[in-house]
Amino acid sequence: MKKNAIIFLLLLTVFLFGTGAASLYREEGRSLLSGSYGNILTLSVAGSAFDSVFILTEQPQSVNIELDQKVTFRVAAVGEGLTYKWYYRRPYGDWKEATAKGHDTASLIVTAKKRNVGTQFRCIVTDSSGNTLTSKEAVLTAFEEMEPEPVTEGLSGYYYDQLSEEMQSVYAQLYTGIVAHKSEIYIATSEMNRVAFAYKAIIGDHPEFFWLDGRCRVYGAENPGIKLVELIVNIDLQGIEGQQVLINEEADRYLSMLYEGMSEYEKVLLAYQFVIENTDYVLNAPDDQNIQSSMINHQSVCSGYAREMQYLLTNAGVFCTYVEGSIVNGEGETTALHAWNLVMIDGEYFYLDATEGDPYFVEAEESTGLAREADYSYMCLTSEDLLRLGYTASEEYAVPETYTRTWDFYVVNGCYHEVFDYDEIYSALIGAAESGEASVYMKFSDFENYAAAVDTIISGGLLDEAAQYRMSLMGTEELEYVPVCNDALYTINIYW
């Protein structure tokens, strides 16, 4: 081969691989010019002349086509005695030999089916000397011609509002398919990871989509185009309406307790009590990540509690959203994922946790044997309260900093104490004994005053004295009473 031909080959290589994408090196008597996607120009050396060429000159291209249409993936190569073998790989699967028409030629013909969405195809070309070249991967994405127009009018939500415009478009496309009870939804987006992010926002905004378990599979190319989203559901889609009837009946029990002129705080307090009174904390309860568990089966974990709070209050016209993250123990070690709520009362944000407010959740770990009402320590918490409790919200979405105690249960009910005052506490205990109240609540402004109260009430015997007085009024010789102290929230709740 003449010198000018060699120069032509080198120029051809730069054209094929792009400037800076190829490198020339020598190996066992051959010159190898390698580039992206495994293209290798093999030049056998015979003296000072190149006597053979093996190169891919055309790569298969990714496509987006309608279902049931045919597509042809092609490669082109220069070399001697070339043979071809096509391979395919489903999303997250292994490479397998193709059997479609043309699987042993330079052109593979594939019919687009739902099962093919996201499938990759590549060809391995072999020359007469046994050298091989592997093409780049081409991705097949198929879509249905008729998809409903995405719902956009009035679409909003705490997490939706935090998304970019393109993310909101993905959210709207997913939302449209979900409300139509689809488990497979075709959407247009520029990036695969936008789907999972938008889907998580939907799950956070919409507890009413109880048939979704929060997971999905996305098929398609990692480039702009159509993607197939397969939603993982927890029931047969035909059973949605039957479950919805049962959920509506439970929600109506709460909504029927509301009355005209009821304040937002009173609605939140009632929902908090309603969820706690009607739900038992049970690990691994069926459907424990959605409202079927709490509103139908009445057994759930934190996700069910928090999603029901969101569902009830949203239907009552009060802002409430779902927050997830983690909670740590006293040693600073993460113990579990956790979920709670963010609510708005009269324009101010507060946090609450109905799971921790359920005395039966506490008694699952520390049995007291005494039936108790809801623990209101977890009503209307501030960000500082959450920090002391060891709560950390997940970082995907922003949650607000909250400071005010306007609607703190203890403030509203006159049992919040800036300082520990013996006479005030004594009067509260004696007054509860005389009135026959089943509980006494106290909260202090800081740990120092709280610790002084614990030392006086519990260790100093003030509670025992009040209990003796209560027994004398009742004319009984026995009285069971339980003090519950929360070192992080500075609360002392006494049940008797």
N, C-alpha and C positions, 0 to 999 in steps of 0.2 A: 504494500500500500504506500502510495506516495505521501510526501510530507504534507502537501496541501489537504489531502484526505484526512490525515490525522488531526490537523487543525480543525477541519469541518466537524469531526466527531466530538472534539472537545467543546466547540461552540454549541453543537446540538445538545450536549449534556447540560451546559449552563442554561440553555433555553428550557429544557425539560425540568430541571430541578430548581431553577431560580438561582440568582446570584448568591454565592456564599453557602448554598445548601449542599454542595457536593464536595468530595475530597478524593484525591488520587493517591493511591498507595500501592506497594508491590508486595506480592505474596507468592512464594514458591514458583518463580518463573512466569507469573502473570501480573498484569497491571489491572487493578480493580478500581473502578470509579463508582463510589457509593453515594446515594442520595436518600431523600425522605421516602417513607413508605416502603423501604426495602428494595427499591430499584437498584440494580447493580449492573453496570456496564462491564462485561468481562472481555478483555482483550488478550487472547492467547499470544504468547511471544514466540516467534520463530526467527532467531537471529535478531535483526534490528527492525523486522517488519511485523505488523499486526495482521493476523490471517483470519480472525473470526470476530463477530460481534454478537452479543446477547443483551438485549435491552427492551424494557417496556416503554412503548411510545404512547399508549393511551390507557387511562385508568377508568374503572367503573365509577359512575356518578350517583350520588344519593338522589332520591326522587320523592315527591309528594303527589300521589295520584288518588283517584276515587276508587272505592272498593269495587272488586270484580274486574277492573281493568288489568291489562297485561303490560309488563314493563320488561325491557331487555337491558341487562347489564353486559357491558362489553369491555374487553381488554384487547390491546394490539401489541405485538412484540416483533422484534427483529432477531432472528437467530436460525440455527439449523436444526431440523428434525423436531420442531416444537410440539409438545402435547400440553393439554389444559385439564385442570381439575378444579371445579368450583366447590366452595364450602360456605356454610351458613351458620349463624349463631343467633339464637333467640336472646332477648334481653336477659342478662344475668346467667346465661347458659354457657355451654362449651361448644367449640367448633365441631361441626359434623359435615360429612360429605353430602353434597346436594344430589338430588335425583331428578330435578326438574329438567325440562327439555333444554338441551344444550349444555348439560353439566360437564361434558368432556370436550367442549368446543370453546371458541373465543367469545361466544355469546350465550348467556343464560337467560331463559325466558321464564318469568315468574308471574303468576296471577295474584293480585293483591287481595288478601283476605284479612279479617280482623286478627287472626292468629299471627299474621306476618308483620303487623305493625311494630316497628322498632327492630326488625330483624336485620342483621348485618350480613353482607355477602362479600366474598373475596375470591380471587383466583390464584392458584399456584401454577406457574408456567415452567415446564422442564424442557431443556434442550437435549440434543443427541448425546452430549457428553455427561449428562446427569446433573448439570447445574440447574438450580431452581431460582426463580424470582417470585415474590409474593406481592400481589397488588395491594393497594390501600383498600380499606373497608368502605363499602357503599351501604347506606341505610335506606330501607324501604319504609315509608310512612304512608298509610292509606287512611282515607277519611270518607265519611258518608256525605253525599252531596247536600242533603237537607238536614240542617241542625237549626233548632229554634234560635231566634234572635236573643242575645243575652239581655236579661233583665237589668236595667240600669236606673230606671226612674225610681227615686226614693230609696235606693239601696244605700244602707249605711250600717254602722256598727263600730264599737270601740276599736276593734282591731282593723276593720276595713278602712277606717279613717286615717290610720297610720301608714297605709300602703301607698306606694308610688302609683302614678296613673296607669302604667302598664300592669302592675300587680293587681290593681283594681279591675282591670279588664279580665285578667285570668280569674279572679274571684267571681266576677259577674258571670262568666261562662260556666264555671263550676256550679255556682248557685242555681243557674237556670236549669242545668241538668238534674241537680239534686231535687229541686221542688217538683220536677216531672217524674221523680222516683226512678231515675236511671242509675244503673250501676256502671255503665261505660259511657264516657263523655269525650267527645272530640273537641279539642280547643286549639286555638292558635296562640303561640307565644314564641318569643325569641330564645328563651333559655329554659332548660328542663327544670332547674332548681326553683324556678318561680312557682311551679305548680304546688310543690310540697309546702312552700311558705304561705301561699294564698290559701291552700286547703286548711292549714292549721288555723289561720285567721277565721275561716268559716266555722270550724269546730268550736272555736272560742266564742264566736258571736251568736251561735244558733244552737241552743240546747234542744230545740224542737226537732232537729234532725237526729232523733234518737237511734235510728237504724244504722247509722254510720259508726264504725268502731275507731275512727281516727286515722286509719292507715289507708294508703292507696299505692297503686303501681302505675308508673308512667312509662309509656312506650313511645319511641320516636327518636329522631336524630338530635344530636347535641348542636343544633343550629336552628335558625328561625324556620318555622313551619308548623304543620299540624302535629299534635300529640294526642295519643289515646290515653285517657286516665281511667283506670279500673279502680273503682271504689270498693273497699272491703266492707261488707255489710254483716250485721249480726242476726238478721232474721230474713226470711223469705219476703221479698218486696211486696208480695200479695198480702202479707199480714200486717202491713203498716196501718191501714185504716182501722183494723180491729184493736190494735194496741193504742192508737190515738184516741179511740173512744174511752178506754180505761184511763188514760192520762187526763183527758178532759174532765172526767168525773172527779178525779182527785183534785185537779186544779179548781174546779167549781166549788168544792168544799171550802177551800181557802177564800176564794173570791166572794162567796156568799156571806162571809163574815165582815166584809168591808161595808162601810156606810158613808153616806154623803157627808162631806166635810172632814173626813178622816185625814189626819196629817200624814205626810210621807214617813215620818219617824214611826208612827203607830203602825203603818203598813209593813215597814221593815221588821219591827219588833214582832208583829203577829206572824209574819212569814218565818222568822227565826224560830219562834216557838212551835209553829206548825210542823216544820221540817223535822225538828228534834223530837217532838212528841210522836211523830208517825213513822220514824225511821230507826231501825236498829243497826248499829255498826257491826257488820259481819264481813270478815276477810274472805275474799274469793267468792262473794255472792254473785249469782248470775247477773250478767249485764251491768256489773258494778261501775262501769265508766260512763253510764248514761242514765237518763231519768226513768227508764223502764225499771231499774232496780229499786229506786227510792219511791217512785210514785205508783208503781203497780205491785211490786214484790215487797216493798217496805223494808228491804235489807240492802245495805250498800256500804261503800267506803267514801272517802272524802270527795271523790269526783261526783258521785251521785248526789251527795248533800249540796255541793256547791252549784251543780247544774240545776237542781230543783229550785234552789233559792233564786237563781237567775231567771228561770222559767216563770215562777210565780210572780216575782216582782215586775218583770217585764210586762206580763199580762195585767198587772195592777197599775201600770203607768209610771213605775219608779225605775230609774236607771240602776241596773245591776249587771255586772259582767263577771266572767269567770277568770280567775287568776291561778296559774300553776307555777310551781317551783319546787323548792326543797325546804326541809325543816331539819334543824340540827339538835342534838342533845346537849346536855350540860357540859360535856367534855369537848364540845366543838366539833364532833364527828357527825357527818351527814347520816341521818338514820333512814330517811325515806323521801320519795317524791310526795308532794302534797298539793292540795288545791284549796282555795278559799275564794272570797268574793270582794269586789270593789263596788260600793254603792254610793249614790249621791242623794243627800237629803238637804232640801232647801238650798241647792247650789253648792254644797260642800261635799267633798269626797271623804269616805271613811272605808275602812276594811272591816270585815267580819268573817268569822270561821264557825259555822254551825257544827262542824264535826267535833271540834274541840269543846264546843259548848254543850255537847250531848253527854250527860253524866254517865250514860251506859257505855260510851266509848272509853271514858276514864276508868269505870269500874271493871272493864274487860281486863285491865292491867292491875288495878288496885281495888279489889272488891271491898265495899263497905257494908253491904247488907242493908243499907238504908236507901229507899227510893227517894230520888231528888228531882227537882225541877231543873229546867235549863240553867246552865252556868252563863250568866250574863257578862262575865269578864271578857268574852270574845265578841261583844257587840260594839261596833263603832270604834275600832282601834286606829291608832295613828301609825305613821311609818316608824316612829321611835319605838312604839310597842312591838311592832313586828321584828325590829332589829334585836330587841332584848329577848324575844321569844325564839330567835334563830331562824326566822323565815327569810328566804331569798327567792324573789320572783325570777323566772327564766328571762334570759337576756334578749330573746327575739323581738319582744315588743316592750314599749315603755309603759311604766305605771307611775302615777303621780306621787309626789311627796305630800303627806297629809300631816297636819299639826294640831288643828283645832279639836277641842273636846266638847264642843257645843252639844252634841247628841250622845255623848258617853252615857251609858245606862246609869252609872253611879252619880253623874252630875245631874241628870234629869230627875232622878229620884231622891236627891238631897242626901246622899250617903257618900259624897266625895269629901275628903278631908285634906286641906292644905298642910295641916300640922296634926300631930297626935295630941289630943287633949283628953285626959283621963275622964273628966266629967262628961264630955260628949259621948264617949264610948260607953261609959257606965249607963248613961241615960238610954242609949240605943238598945243595949242588951236588956235592961230592966223593962223598958217600954215594950219590947217584943215579947217578953215573958208575960206581961200583964194583958197584952192584946191577943195573945195566942197565935201570933204570926209563926208560919212554918219555917221562915228563913230570916236571916239578918245579913245585910250586905254592907261592906265597908271597902273603900279604896282610898289610897294615900298618894300624895303628890310625888314622893320620892322613896327610895329604899330605906333611908335613915328613919323616917317617921313610920314607915310600914314595919320595920324591924322592932321599933319600940312598942308598937301595938301588938305584934305577935308575942313579944316577951311578956307583956302585961296580961293579955287575954288568955294565951295558951299556957305559957310557963308560969306566969304569976298567979293563976287560979281564978281570974276574974270570970272566965266562962263557966267554970265549975260552980262558982257562987251564984251566977245568974241561973244556971240549970237547977240548982237546989231551990231557988226562989220559985222558979216555974213549976217544979214538982209540988211545992207546998200549995200553990194556987190551984193546981190540978187535983190535989188530993191523991197523988200516986207516989209510990216508992221507987219507981223505975222510970228512966227517961233516956232514950237513945239520942245522941246528938253527935254531929260530925262537923268539925271545922275544916274547910278546904282553903289552904293558903297558896297563893301564886306569887312566888318571889320575883318573877319577871314583870308582872302586871301590878304588883303592890296591892292585891286584893285579898280580903278575908271574907269568905262566905260561910255562914254557919247554918246548918240544917238540923232541925230537931222536931 
